[in-house]
Amino acid sequence: MAHLSTRERSTLRQVAAALFRPAGGVVEAERLDWLVTELPAYARSLTLLSSLALHGALLAARLAPVLTGRGLRTLDGCDADEREAALHALEAGPLGLSMVLLKVTCTLVYFEHPGALRETGYDAIGRLGPAFPDSGASPIESRA
């Protein structure tokens, strides 16, 4: 599944914006662009069944407002709060596993962003010492 349609990319972006939205804020556009660009590369390794499940999950997310009784519109017709509410309702319903799939997939790719280590506070120093002892620099410094 190397290819996501324009509609699926739009849905993916909206799901990620809702999923990673800080309280009262928005996710940076550059970070969402990065996720939408990088996820298809990750998805190339999926089996046919997993690929179909991802396409189905994106369709369910797109139709979340309709599927959860929140009106006859798609996810892109909702504002940020309505989007979040529709996705939460979808996750709580019979199609909840589709949201789990999207959350896991988006999280795997989202936190591969070069700025993710800095944001999470990870300093590459574990219980056994530096994770990268040969380089002399932390991955945070080398990626910045």
Protein Blocks (a to p, Z undefined) as FASTA:
>chain_A
ZZccfklmmmmmmmmmmmmmcghiacdfklmmmmmmmmmmmmmmpcfklmmmmmmmmmmm
mmmmmmnonajcdfklpcfklmmmmmmmmmmmmklmmmmmmmmmmmmmmmmpfklmmmno
paoiafkopfblmnopafklmmZZ
